[in-house]
Amino acid sequence: MKVTPENVREYILQGLECEHVEVEGDGRHFDAVIVSKAFEGKGMLQQQRLVFQILGDKMEVIHALSMKTFTPQQWAVQA
């Protein structure tokens, strides 16, 4: 089964309450933008580890995921 960006987005949303999630990719390599209150008080590495923990075994089929993580406040500044 080929994994789609929509699949990856759903995997993230199943385990993490998010204000915004965008995922692009080619079936093996994906780029994601993730905005969540769960990231508040955490450094970038901790935020990304949280996402990888949520994805767990699904990373075997995703293969590669590059992400930018933001708290809602950080995202508001980006907009």
Buried (B, 14 or more C-beta within 10 A) or exposed (E): EEBBBEBBBEBBBEBBEBEEBEBEBEBEEBBBBBBBEBBEEBEEEEBBEBBBEBBEEBBEBBEEBEBBBBBBEEBEEEE
